[in-house]
Amino acid sequence: MSDSDLRPTCEHHHEEGGGHDHRGPGRAELRASRRAFIKGVIASGVAVSSTGYLVLGRGTAHAQAAGAVGRLITLNVNGRDRPVDVLPNETLVHTLRYKLGLTGTKLGCDHSECGNCTVMLDDVATYSCSTLTHAVRGRKITTIEGIEGPNGELHKVQKAMVEELGPQCGFCTPGQVVSAVALLKQNPKPTVEEARRAMSGNICRCGAYDHYLRAVMRASREA
Amino acid sequence: MAYNLIGKDFVPVDVTAKVTGRAKYAEDFRADGMVFCKSLTSPIPHAKIRRIDTSAALKIKGVLGILTADDVPQFPPPQPPILAKDEVFFVGEPILAVAAEAIEAIKIDFEQLPHVTDPLESLFPGGPDARSNGNVAGAQINLQTVKWEAGDFAAAGDDKLPLGKPAEQWSYGDLDAGFKAAKLVIEESFVSGGLAHHPMETRSAMAYWQGGKCILHGSNQSHTAAVPNIARLIGIKPEDLVLVAEFCGGGFGSKIPGYPNMAIAALLSKKINRPVMHRISRIEEYGIGSARPSFQGRVKLGFAADGKILAADLYIVQENGPHIGGGDFRAAGNALSILYQPSAMRWRAVPVLTNTPPVGPQRGPGENQLTPLIEPMIDKAARELGIDRFAIRRSNAPESSSKMGADQGPVTSAFQKEALDKGAEMFKWEEKKKKSGQRVGTKVTGVGIGQGYHSAGSNGFDGIVRITSDGKLHVHTGVGNLGTYSHSGTARVAAEVLNYAWDNVIIERGDSRRGLPWNSNQAGSLTASTQSRTMWVAALDAKQKLVEIAAQVLGGAPGDYDLGNEKVVSKADPSKSITYAQAAQKAVELGGKFSGKEAPKDINPVTVHGLGMIAGSGLIGVAKDNLPRVGVTPGLTTTFVELQLDVETGKIDILDMLCVADCGTVLHPQGLANQIRGGNVMGIGMAMFERHVYDPKLGLPANTLLYQSKPPTYLDVPAEIGWGAADKADPQNPVGVKGVGEPVQGSGAAAVTSAISDALGGHLFNRTPVSLDMILNFLSKRPQAHKPLQINTV
């Protein structure tokens, strides 16, 4: 049994894409000051490019006007060296999602609260929404796309998540998987209580915690 | 009945995509030339828009376009607008959208108007109105101005809900006689705090136009049922909308028929002729992402000496947000009626508009606000009458012969007594209840029982199945993918009827271009029950066509054949058969009804449109669900909780939690377990943590991030939650299935409030959530920080 191929005929999934988000003014966004409104992003030109990109409420035009141009750096992502043009104040989740096309990492809150954006830096679970890309040069970055084996075989955590029917809506699942993999790297045989604490940075609004925990414990029992 | 597939676990087709990150949600799509847009939203809770000046913004180089209310379809108030025109009603309401970095350059001249966040304030004579032309509205309730008498307020005082004129009411039985005959009458006023849906995926949308059609990548719970409404929002015909919604990162009722800001991406894309992504931030989501409405209520319950409820009188004032809001107030009345079976009952309600973000249905709308407040009162009655707390619930619980609601109509089945019995046995109620009030050190134990109800089944939708010449069964389903796996669970009904091996089944869903039938919303716990019916009738239609084709090919009459192992076999001579693959090939040759080129007359136009895409490509079974269904199909649940409450810190640890569902035949055990557990987790949040907070003076929201809104984390809930099912077939569903996704939250929340009250010697807070502060204030005999009926408080 398989899901039918739903790929629309008319889209091209860019490795690089325009994007925007903000880490800016928090609650003030909804408040009285118009200054606090998040600016939209400009993405003019033939196609959306890596420079058509916005962080911290700063769009390309604005950023360039202020002299804040990107810098070409190399990141080690999922075992590959990836050259990428990065603004000074750009967060890792933006680089991954909008410039490297790695959309498995989700952006749930952008405020270090939900854990949907969890990746591993040198095997340690980290919120990529709150990590500056420039700060991770030379580090080993692992996203959900790098969890499977070299031939696409599921990691034991992923297998266990399937067997225990971990996900409901699935949006938090990549973060849950990465956190679980990071946990088992540090502590291959956690107690349920240790697993619960290690996973507690990942919110699941569907409330599938019981199933995710079962999956972590099942994976820990695998060799 | 023994089934091959129904009632057995399987690996749903979309799980692997979810655990590998390959599942694509709306904001994961890109298109050539795609630009991002941003909404400019209202900074104040209620104002007239005097003037919008976009001239400076439009002069900025690279500004691609601005979308205002003048560019979008208009709907009569209090329907929510796509973009605010003339008047804004809450902080965070979208006014315009810009495809460029120019929002700072836009000037809006507002004239601030009085705002209101508390319905009682608006109902008070001379009180502020949330809209300049009214303060009461709802579905089937016209926008109007309602003010109660000052005397109503004076008579009630601060502690009780005033009983002014309702907008709606119903009653049955002799209420006065019931209260007169009652041995015990309990009357309480209460508050149920509103709370956000906050799905993990915000409601981002991406759209572009191609060949006159709008291609919309949206985050939506439902699929085909939402298409007509989303098309209406955009102002196009349903057949001109291609909705791509293969995955939905949570909705909980907030993404049922589509929502206004989907139209922003579509209409701005049309205006600037480029693909547009409208990404919604977490903070914006708290403005436009919907919420469960607060209740300010009052209930009077009359009990006989044996605990039977003789009379119930319920009044609900609903904080309905600024627009059409939700029907929670109505559902609350039905829940009280069915769950506790009062011999006589009156229900009254008024939905009052407020300058708070729009509200709408959230998992068990209305029902789940009510039972967490009622169940501790049932406990109080049990204690005062000297009856076991389990026994009083069981004696009032509905059975299949029970009636419900204003018209005292029938139910298709109710096995709540069986669910309660199973729960009591699994939870060991008789042992656990002995721990009630036991104190060890600073910790005191409380045990509680909660119940939940939601109407969980519908009918009248269509099914399509298709057998292709490679022998595969394609199940076309127009339900969404909310994460319940009912798209696959119900597809197994079709596979069951057609004797298919599950590996040979392909599920077609998630994209309007895949030939999808008219199906129910993925909401209201509807899909398991409703779609098992459509799958059943479509599969029976395919079965009929298979035997007709066998008769044509092999001779004899259709009745001479039956379905074997993916082949049609002669009953008389099993060596005579044709495979499904051969039959499908023959169906293509025959055309007409066999290949879907002719459609049944009674199917929905949406199904006709979907059928047109796949007609001629195989043997097609297509039918409308005309199976009978009389009465409400109730999904019923009960949750049992044991908790420890620290009397020095107020902290609560839930030690044991177990939920049993009356959801008919179990279709997919693992999926049911996940729904039950997840719903109970949400129930814990509702009972203990989650609530809206607004500054009553400024109308500003104080919880627009997760740490402020407090959905439960791993550490707030037990590591394991037990579950069970009454597993009694509903006689009005072909495979006995009822839905159950919603009441599990209500019974979970109610079991927690019941257990907290139990730990505190039966104290009634009459408020959810029961916060740590409230517990500590009670224990130290300090007054609470809020007035009894105040809402939106910390």
Interface residues (C-beta under 8 A of the other chain):
Chain A: M1 S2 D3 S4 L6 P8 C10 E11 H12 H13 H14 G17 G18 G19 H20 D21 H22 G26 R27 E29 L30 R31 A32 S33 R34 R35 A36 F37 I38 K39 G40 V41 I42 A43 S44 V46 A47 V48 G52 L54 G59 T60 A61 H62 L102 T103 G104 T105 K106 L107 G108 C109 D110 H111 E113 C114 N116 T143 I144 E145 I147 E148 L154 Q158 M161 V162 E164 L165 G166 P167 Q168 C169 G170 F171 C172 T173 P174 V177 V192 E193 R196 R197 M199 S200 N202 I203 C204 R205 C206 G207 A208 Y209 D210 H211 L213
Chain B: D9 V11 P12 V13 D14 V15 T16 A17 K18 V19 T20 G21 R22 A23 K24 Y25 E27 D28 F29 R30 A31 D32 G33 M34 V35 F36 C37 K38 L40 T41 P43 I44 I60 K61 G62 V63 L64 V91 G92 V98 A99 A100 E101 A102 I103 E104 I106 K107 I108 H198 P199 M200 E201 T202 Q210 I215 V244 E246 F247 C248 G249 G250 G251 F252 R279 S281 R282 I283 E284 Y286 G287 H474 L482 G483 T484 Y485 W502 D503 N504 V505 I506 I507 E508 R509 G510 D511 R513 R514 Q670 G671 A673 N674 Q675 R677 G678 G679 N680 V681 M682 L700 P701 T704 L705 L706 Y707 P711 P712 T713 Y714 L715 V717 P718 A719 E720 I721
